[in-house]
Every structure is written in C-alpha cells, then in structure tokens.
C-alpha cells in the first residue's frame, strides 16, 4: 500500500535491554504458583486434606472460573489509569492476594480437624477461588504489558528467551525444590529390627510419600512466596518507564469496550482465533506432560526410581532447550514468530514419536527397557536410557523453547486489533487469549484424574509409593506422549493460516506509527484511520 512506510521522524518503540530482561520476570513470579498450586494442589488436597478426587475436580472448576474472570479483569485493565500506570497496580494487588491465600491454603487448612471435614471442603474452595482472582490479576499483565514495552519485530522474539529465564527462576526453582524437600520426608518400610525392607532390585520400598507430610508444605510455601515477590519487584522495575499514557496505542486514551463486544472482536480478529487454538494446544501439552502425578507415575512407578530419575530428566529438558531458544529467536527475527513456532513444534512432534515407541516397549522390571542412572540407587546407563535421552531431550527442548512463544504473539494480535479497528485494548486481547488457554488447560488435571481412574479403577491419585500395574503404564503413555502429540498437531494446523508473518507485522507497525503521528498533530482517530487505511489481508 502507498502509506505503509514509517514517516520521517517516527520512532519505533524500543525497550532498553534491562526492560526486556526484567519485565518477563512477571511470568516467572506467577509460574511459582503455577507449580505450587496448579501442579501440586490436587496432591495436597488428596494426601493432606483427604478430599480425594474432589481436589482434582476443583482444579478444573477453578481453572474454568479463572478463565471466566479473565475478560472482566481485562476490561478493568483497559479502563485503568492511575498515578503508577495501567499495569503495575494489577501486579501489586495480584501478588499480595496470592501470597495471603497460599499461606491460608497450605499452612492453615491442615489444622482444621478431620471431624470438621465439611469445613475443609469449604475452606479449600473459598481460599482457592480467592487465589484465582489474584493469579488472574497478575498473569493478565504479562500478555497486555508487552504492547507498551516494545513493538520492534526484532525485539519481541527476545521476550520468549527472557520469559523462559524468568520461568526458570520461578517454575524451575520450585520444580527443583519441592521434590528435594519431599524426598527428605519420605518414609521407607522397615522390618521389626529397624532395617530397610528392599525390593527384588535391592531398592528401599517407599511406605509413605513426603507429599503426605504437612511440614513439606510449611517449608515450600514461604520460599515460593519470597521468590514470587522478588520476581514481581523486578518486573515492576522493568515496565515502570513504559507504563505511561504516551505508550498506550495510537491516541494514548483509555478504551471503554463492553464485554458484549468481545464476540465481535474474536469474530474479526482471525489471527487471534488461530493463536487461541495454538496457545491452548501448547498449554494443554505442557500441563499434562509435566503434571506432577504423571511424572510421579512415570519415574516412580513405571521406571521404579523417582528420586533418581526426576531431577536428571528435568535438568536434561532445560539444558536441551538452550540451543533451541537461540535458534527459535533467530528464526523469529528473520521469518517471524509463526515460522519459528511451526518449525520447532514439528521437531518436538517428530521426536516424541520416538519417546512413544520407547514407552511402548518398556517392560516393568526389565533392566534393558528401563531408565537407569548410576546414582540414588539406579543402575548403569543402558541403550534404552541413551535413546530416551536423545528423543526426549531434543523433543522437549524444542517444545519448551516454543511453549511460551504464543505470549509475545498476543502482543502482535493486539497491535493487529489497533491496526484493524483503531482500539488499544491489550487487557481484553490478552485475557481473550487467556480465556481459551485456561479453559483448555483446565481439562488437564481432570483428564489426569479420569484417565488414572479408568486405567486403574482406583478412586485416588497414584504417588511414587503406589505399586505398579499395567493400567498405570497405559495411563502414563497416553498422558506423557499421546495427548501432547495431538495438541502439537492441532497447533500446526492452526498456524498454517495464521496471517501475522514477519513482513505483515512490519506493515502493521508502520501504519500504526503514521496514524499515531497524525493524531499527535491534531487529527482525530477516525481521520487518521481514513488517511492510513488497512491493507486487505
């Protein structure tokens, strides 16, 4: 089009390096709770409060409520204007709500006596719901705040790398810490003389998992809160200079979009439609494949040594992700984020065919088809372990490097909405994505519980002290491989028609820049839209 070049004097909104590095810590702050609550609350509710499968069902119910509250909070954010900006109030309030509610849930509710089980059920539901509100407040900022941070197509892909660093400081630390604390409180079976009882392979037999000890939760809860608050503070520093009206869209004004208009926005913003499918698929794959119960069953029951296998495999996945982060960023900068997402999700899908094959040939108790590491009671590394490391390492590394890529792509969709309609509504756009993302991922814990129930016939979640059964093996294969592979296939289908390529985003940013300059010189938004119209998709 004739007017798609940036005007003379128009300056691309670029972030300083410290801003790019610090603001994604907001996602790390909330990912602390993603592990602490969403990954472990069902185990806590089952093993500590003795709520059974009710706890797993409530994870789904609350995730749905979380999704429903997203559009409401997104609309609030778009209308917010305070002396400290649009986004920082939501970060501060959300962090405070989550800290208080997680203390109440993990530290105080176990003191409710079993004779008052009704109160345990009520407390679990009420406190969990309050936590959901805080979680939505803070997570909404991660997606919406990117629009003011930078609109440079070369900088936005960098968000994925810094976002992952933040996640490792939040999610990764908690994933490392919780199993270590849990292991310290594991209780093993002993005979009358006080000697450990060993199985046929000479390993100690777990009697009571540390997950069932309330002290474990009293230790990890304050640690998680401190980490999350520290990361929140860093994120606030990162966005402070950009959380100002001059960076809000074309005219810098607060949009008043009714929730009833969401349907029209979704209908006309086709890139967002496809991103919702891709993001929902990616989150479902991550939520199930990394679910605590699934990993306990895989490494502790099917492979027989959770304490020896979980941490090395987690570290392997993170290490293998490093080169893919660099590759995906380079691909995103050269060809756009769509091309990068398609390429590396395809790599993950192909490699997981190998992981699936290895799990299918696994024979419980056969050293030749079992993962083995030479520490914590494991054996010598075998060919099966080497192949598993290769397929899982490359597959998980490629996937993990793109797992959060839909987050910066939401900013692209938000800029596209400004390009299409003139409206700056990052809160609504971010929470629209979150709504579908959370509705889909809300199925994760319920699917885990239902699949285990169907496969084993037992109305409680397994832990690493649960004896092996063929049903558990089938359930693990379905959840660790099959469901993620289906989700990745859906992502690839959705991205095939995604129109916001690298070239298209350059055009969008140029047009929006011309309109913003026109408004700054006295034109109305409608006049600027007419002078610099959208090009046909």
C-alpha positions in Angstrom: 0.0 0.0 0.0 1.1 3.6 -0.5 1.2 4.6 3.1 2.8 1.6 4.7 6.2 3.2 5.2 7.1 4.7 8.6 7.0 8.5 8.4 10.1 10.6 8.8 10.6 11.3 12.5 8.5 8.4 13.6 10.4 6.4 16.2 9.8 2.7 16.8 9.0 2.0 20.4 12.1 0.0 21.5 12.8 -1.2 25.0 16.2 -1.0 26.8 17.9 -4.3 27.5 17.2 -4.2 31.2 13.5 -3.6 30.5 13.4 -6.6 28.1 15.1 -8.7 30.7 13.1 -7.7 33.8 9.5 -7.4 32.7 9.2 -11.1 31.8 10.0 -11.8 35.4 6.3 -11.2 36.0 5.6 -14.5 34.3 8.3 -16.1 36.4 6.5 -14.7 39.5 3.2 -16.3 38.6 4.8 -19.5 37.4 6.0 -20.1 41.0 2.3 -20.5 41.8 1.7 -22.5 38.6 3.9 -25.2 40.2 3.0 -24.6 43.8 -0.8 -24.5 43.2 -1.8 -25.8 39.8 0.8 -28.7 39.8 0.5 -29.7 43.4 -2.8 -28.6 44.9 -4.5 -31.9 43.9 -1.8 -33.9 45.6 -2.2 -31.6 48.7 -5.9 -31.9 48.7 -5.8 -35.6 48.4 -2.9 -36.5 50.7 -3.1 -33.8 53.4 -6.8 -32.8 53.5 -8.1 -36.2 52.3 -10.5 -34.7 49.8 -9.9 -37.5 47.3 -10.8 -36.9 43.7 -12.7 -33.8 44.7 -9.4 -31.9 44.8 -8.7 -32.8 41.2 -12.2 -31.8 40.1 -11.8 -28.4 41.8 -8.6 -27.7 39.9 -10.7 -27.9 36.7 -13.6 -25.9 38.1 -11.3 -23.2 39.4 -9.4 -23.1 36.2 -12.7 -22.5 34.4 -13.7 -19.8 36.8 -10.2 -18.3 36.3 -10.9 -18.2 32.6 -14.3 -16.6 33.1 -12.8 -13.8 35.3 -10.2 -13.0 32.7 -12.4 -10.9 30.3 -13.7 -8.9 33.3 -10.3 -8.1 34.6 -9.0 -7.4 31.1 -11.8 -4.8 30.6 -10.9 -3.3 34.0 -7.2 -3.1 33.0 -8.1 -1.3 29.7 -10.0 1.3 31.6 -7.5 1.8 34.4 -5.4 4.9 34.7 -3.5 5.6 38.0 -0.5 7.7 39.0 1.6 4.5 38.8 0.2 3.5 35.4 -2.2 0.9 34.0 -0.4 -2.4 34.6 1.6 -2.0 37.9 -1.5 -1.9 40.2 -2.6 -5.3 38.9 0.8 -6.7 39.5 1.0 -5.5 43.1 -2.6 -6.4 44.0 -2.3 -9.9 42.4 0.9 -10.7 44.1 -0.5 -9.7 47.5 -3.7 -11.8 47.1 -1.8 -14.9 46.0 0.7 -14.7 48.9 -2.0 -14.4 51.5 -4.3 -17.1 50.0 -1.5 -19.7 49.6 -0.5 -19.3 53.2 -4.1 -19.8 54.2 -4.4 -22.9 52.0 -1.2 -24.8 52.5 -0.3 -23.8 56.1 -3.6 -23.1 57.9 -6.2 -25.5 56.4 -4.3 -28.7 57.6 -5.1 -27.5 61.2 -8.8 -28.0 60.5 -9.6 -31.3 62.3 -10.9 -34.3 60.4 -14.0 -34.2 62.5 -14.9 -31.0 60.6 -14.4 -32.3 57.0 -17.2 -30.0 55.8 -15.1 -27.0 56.8 -12.0 -28.4 54.9 -14.1 -28.6 51.7 -15.5 -25.1 52.2 -12.0 -23.6 53.1 -10.4 -25.4 50.1 -12.9 -24.0 47.7 -13.1 -20.4 49.1 -9.4 -19.9 49.5 -8.6 -21.4 46.1 -11.1 -19.1 44.4 -9.5 -16.0 46.1 -6.1 -17.2 44.9 -7.6 -17.5 41.4 -8.5 -13.8 41.4 -5.0 -12.8 42.4 -3.5 -15.1 39.8 -5.6 -13.6 37.0 -4.7 -10.0 38.1 -1.0 -10.7 37.7 -1.0 -13.1 34.8 -3.1 -10.7 32.6 -0.3 -8.1 32.8 2.3 -10.5 31.2 0.5 -10.5 27.9 -1.0 -7.0 27.9 2.1 -5.2 29.1 4.2 -6.3 26.1 2.4 -3.8 23.9 3.9 -0.8 25.7 7.3 -2.5 26.2 8.3 -2.7 22.5 6.8 -3.0 19.1 10.1 -3.7 17.4 9.8 -7.0 15.4 13.4 -7.8 16.3 12.9 -7.3 20.0 9.6 -9.1 20.6 11.0 -12.6 19.9 13.6 -11.9 22.7 10.7 -11.8 25.2 10.5 -15.6 24.8 14.1 -16.1 26.0 13.8 -13.7 28.9 10.4 -15.1 29.8 12.0 -18.5 30.0 14.8 -17.3 32.2 12.1 -15.8 34.5 10.2 -19.1 34.4 13.3 -21.0 35.4 13.8 -18.6 38.3 10.2 -19.2 39.3 8.9 -22.5 38.0 12.3 -24.2 37.6 13.4 -23.4 41.2 10.1 -24.8 42.6 10.3 -27.9 40.4 13.7 -28.5 41.8 13.0 -27.6 45.4 9.7 -29.4 46.0 11.0 -32.9 45.1 14.1 -32.3 47.3 12.0 -31.3 50.3 9.6 -34.1 49.6 12.4 -36.7 49.4 13.7 -35.6 52.8 10.4 -36.5 54.4 9.9 -39.9 52.5 9.3 -42.8 54.9 10.5 -46.2 53.9 9.3 -49.6 55.0 11.4 -51.3 57.8 11.3 -54.7 59.5 11.0 -55.4 63.2 14.7 -54.8 63.7 14.5 -51.4 62.1 16.3 -52.4 58.8 15.0 -51.1 55.5 13.0 -53.6 53.5 14.3 -53.9 50.0 12.6 -55.0 46.7 14.0 -57.6 44.3 16.2 -54.9 42.7 17.7 -54.1 46.1 16.0 -50.7 46.4 14.3 -49.4 49.5 10.5 -49.7 49.4 8.6 -46.4 50.0 6.0 -46.6 52.7 4.7 -43.0 53.0 5.5 -40.3 50.4 6.8 -37.0 51.8 3.9 -35.4 49.8 1.6 -36.6 52.7 3.6 -34.7 55.3 2.2 -31.2 56.2 5.7 -30.0 57.2 6.7 -30.2 53.5 4.1 -27.6 52.6 5.0 -25.3 55.5 8.6 -25.3 54.2 8.0 -24.7 50.5 5.2 -22.2 50.9 7.2 -19.2 52.3 10.1 -20.0 50.0 7.8 -19.8 47.0 6.2 -16.5 48.2 9.6 -14.9 48.7 10.7 -15.9 45.2 7.5 -14.7 43.6 7.5 -11.3 45.3 11.2 -10.7 44.4 10.4 -11.5 40.7 7.4 -9.3 40.8 9.5 -6.4 42.1 12.0 -6.9 39.2 9.1 -6.9 36.7 7.7 -3.7 38.1 11.1 -2.1 37.6 11.2 -3.4 34.0 7.9 -1.8 33.0 7.9 1.3 35.1 9.2 3.7 32.4 6.8 2.3 29.8 3.7 2.2 31.9 2.6 5.7 30.7 -0.2 7.0 28.5 2.2 8.0 25.7 2.7 4.3 25.0 -1.0 3.4 25.0 -1.9 2.7 21.4 -2.5 5.4 18.8 -4.1 8.1 20.9 -3.0 7.2 24.4 -6.6 7.1 25.6 -8.4 4.5 27.8 -10.8 2.4 25.7 -14.2 1.6 27.1 -15.1 -1.6 25.4 -18.1 -3.5 26.7 -17.7 -7.2 27.5 -20.6 -7.8 25.0 -18.2 -6.6 22.2 -15.8 -9.5 22.8 -17.7 -11.6 20.3 -17.2 -9.1 17.6 -13.5 -8.8 18.4 -13.0 -12.5 18.3 -15.0 -12.8 15.1 -13.0 -10.2 13.2 -9.5 -10.8 14.6 -8.8 -14.1 12.8 -5.1 -14.2 13.8 -6.3 -14.3 17.5 -8.7 -17.1 16.7 -5.8 -19.3 15.4 -3.5 -18.2 18.2 -6.1 -19.3 20.7 -6.1 -22.8 19.3 -2.3 -22.9 19.1 -1.8 -21.5 22.6 -4.5 -23.7 24.1 -2.8 -26.7 22.5 0.6 -25.8 23.7 -0.6 -25.2 27.3 -2.6 -28.4 27.3 0.5 -30.3 26.2 2.7 -28.6 28.9 0.1 -29.0 31.7 -0.4 -32.7 31.2 3.1 -33.8 30.2 4.6 -32.0 33.2 1.8 -32.8 35.6 3.2 -33.9 39.0 1.1 -37.1 39.2 2.0 -38.1 35.6 5.8 -37.6 36.4 5.5 -39.5 39.7 3.8 -42.4 37.9 6.4 -42.4 35.0 9.6 -42.1 37.0 8.5 -43.5 40.3 6.1 -46.4 39.3 6.8 -47.4 35.7 10.5 -46.7 35.8 10.8 -47.5 39.5 13.0 -44.8 40.9 11.5 -41.3 41.1 14.3 -39.8 43.3 17.0 -40.9 40.9 15.2 -40.0 37.6 13.0 -36.9 38.1 15.7 -34.3 38.6 18.1 -35.5 35.9 15.3 -35.7 33.3 14.1 -32.2 34.3 17.6 -30.8 34.0 18.1 -32.6 30.7 15.0 -30.9 29.3 16.1 -27.4 30.3 19.7 -27.9 29.1 18.5 -29.2 25.7 16.1 -26.2 25.4 19.0 -23.7 25.5 20.2 -24.1 21.8 16.6 -24.2 20.7 15.9 -20.9 22.4 18.7 -19.3 20.4 17.6 -21.0 17.2 13.9 -20.0 17.7 14.8 -16.4 18.4 16.9 -16.2 15.2 14.1 -17.8 13.2 11.5 -15.4 14.7 13.7 -12.3 13.9 14.3 -13.4 10.3 11.0 -15.1 9.4 8.5 -14.1 12.1 7.2 -15.9 15.1 4.8 -18.0 13.2 7.6 -19.7 11.2 9.5 -20.3 14.4 6.6 -21.9 16.2 5.8 -24.2 13.3 9.4 -25.3 12.8 10.2 -26.3 16.4 6.8 -27.7 17.4 7.3 -30.0 14.3 10.7 -31.1 15.7 9.0 -31.9 19.1 6.2 -33.9 17.4 8.7 -36.0 15.4 10.9 -36.7 18.4 8.0 -37.7 20.6 7.2 -40.5 18.1 10.5 -42.0 19.4 9.6 -41.4 23.0 6.2 -43.1 22.4 7.9 -46.1 20.8 10.3 -46.4 23.8 7.5 -46.3 26.3 5.5 -48.9 24.3 8.4 -51.4 24.5 9.0 -50.8 28.2 8.6 -53.9 30.3 8.4 -53.3 34.0 11.3 -54.8 35.9 13.3 -55.5 32.8 16.6 -53.5 33.2 17.1 -53.4 29.4 13.9 -51.4 28.9 14.0 -49.1 32.0 15.6 -45.7 32.5 18.7 -46.1 34.6 21.3 -43.6 36.1 24.2 -44.6 38.3 23.2 -42.7 41.5 20.4 -42.8 44.1 20.0 -46.5 43.8 19.9 -46.6 40.0 21.9 -48.9 37.8 24.3 -48.5 34.8 23.2 -46.4 31.9 21.8 -48.7 29.1 21.0 -48.3 25.4 17.3 -47.7 26.3 18.3 -44.7 28.5 20.5 -43.2 25.8 17.8 -43.4 23.2 15.3 -41.9 25.7 17.7 -39.1 26.4 18.1 -38.3 22.7 14.4 -38.4 21.8 13.1 -36.8 25.0 15.9 -34.2 25.2 15.6 -32.9 21.6 11.8 -33.2 21.6 11.2 -31.5 25.0 14.0 -29.0 24.3 12.4 -27.9 21.0 8.9 -27.8 22.5 9.9 -26.0 25.7 11.7 -23.3 23.7 8.4 -22.5 21.9 6.0 -23.2 24.8 5.7 -19.5 25.7 6.0 -18.2 22.2 2.2 -17.5 21.9 2.7 -14.9 24.7 4.6 -12.4 22.6 2.4 -13.3 19.7 -0.6 -12.0 21.7 1.1 -8.6 21.5 1.2 -8.9 17.7 -2.6 -9.7 17.7 -3.2 -6.7 19.9 -1.3 -4.5 17.5 -3.3 -6.0 14.7 -6.5 -5.1 16.5 -5.3 -1.5 16.8 -4.4 -1.6 13.1 -7.8 -3.1 12.2 -10.2 -1.1 14.5 -8.0 1.7 16.0 -8.7 0.3 19.5 -5.9 -0.1 22.0 -7.3 -2.9 24.2 -4.3 -5.0 25.4 -6.1 -6.1 28.5 -9.0 -7.5 26.5 -6.8 -9.1 23.9 -4.5 -10.7 26.5 -7.4 -12.1 28.5 -9.3 -13.3 25.5 -6.3 -15.5 24.8 -6.1 -16.5 28.4 -9.8 -17.4 28.5 -9.4 -20.1 25.8 -5.9 -21.0 27.1 -7.2 -21.6 30.6 -10.4 -23.4 29.5 -8.4 -25.8 27.6 -5.7 -26.3 30.2 -8.3 -26.6 32.9 -9.0 -30.0 31.4 -5.5 -31.1 32.3 -5.9 -32.1 36.0 -9.4 -33.6 35.4 -8.1 -35.6 32.4 -5.2 -36.8 34.6 -7.6 -37.9 37.3 -10.1 -39.5 35.0 -7.5 -41.4 32.9 -5.9 -42.8 36.0 -9.3 -43.7 37.4 -10.3 -45.5 34.2 -6.9 -47.2 33.8 -6.5 -48.4 37.4 -10.1 -48.5 38.8 -8.8 -46.7 42.0 -10.5 -43.6 43.1 -7.3 -41.8 44.2 -4.3 -40.4 42.5 -1.1 -42.5 42.5 2.1 -41.4 44.0 5.6 -43.0 43.9 4.6 -45.4 46.7 1.8 -46.9 44.6 2.5 -50.4 43.3 3.0 -50.9 39.5 0.1 -52.0 37.4 -0.3 -52.3 33.6 -3.1 -49.7 33.8 -0.8 -47.1 35.2 1.6 -47.7 32.3 -1.1 -47.2 29.8 -2.3 -44.0 31.5 1.3 -42.7 31.5 1.8 -43.4 27.8 -1.5 -41.6 26.9 -0.7 -38.5 29.0 3.0 -38.2 28.6 3.0 -38.7 24.9 -0.2 -39.2 23.0 -2.2 -36.2 24.3 0.8 -33.7 23.9 1.3 -35.0 20.3 -2.3 -34.4 19.5 -2.1 -30.9 20.9 1.0 -30.2 18.9 -0.7 -31.4 15.7 -3.6 -29.0 16.4 -1.1 -26.2 16.9 0.5 -26.9 13.5 -2.9 -26.9 11.8 -3.9 -23.6 13.4 -0.7 -21.9 12.5 -1.0 -22.9 8.8 -3.4 -20.0 8.2 -2.0 -17.5 10.7 -1.5 -14.3 8.7 0.8 -12.2 11.0 4.0 -13.1 9.3 7.2 -11.1 9.9 6.5 -8.9 6.9 2.9 -8.3 7.8 3.9 -7.1 11.3 6.3 -4.6 9.8 3.5 -3.2 7.7 1.1 -3.1 10.7 3.7 -1.2 12.9 4.4 1.3 10.1 0.7 2.1 9.6 0.0 2.4 13.3 3.1 4.8 13.6 1.7 7.0 10.8 -1.7 7.2 12.5 -0.2 8.0 15.9 1.8 10.8 14.4 -1.3 12.2 12.7 -3.3 12.1 15.9 -0.4 13.8 17.7 -0.6 16.6 15.1 -4.3 17.2 15.8 -6.2 14.7 13.6 -9.0 12.6 15.1 -8.6 8.9 15.3 -11.2 8.4 12.6 -9.4 10.9 10.3 -6.1 9.1 10.9 -7.8 5.7 10.1 -9.2 7.0 6.8 -5.9 8.6 5.8 -3.9 5.5 6.6 -6.3 2.5 6.0 -5.6 -1.2 6.5 -4.4 -3.2 3.6 -6.5 -6.3 2.6 -5.5 -9.5 4.4 
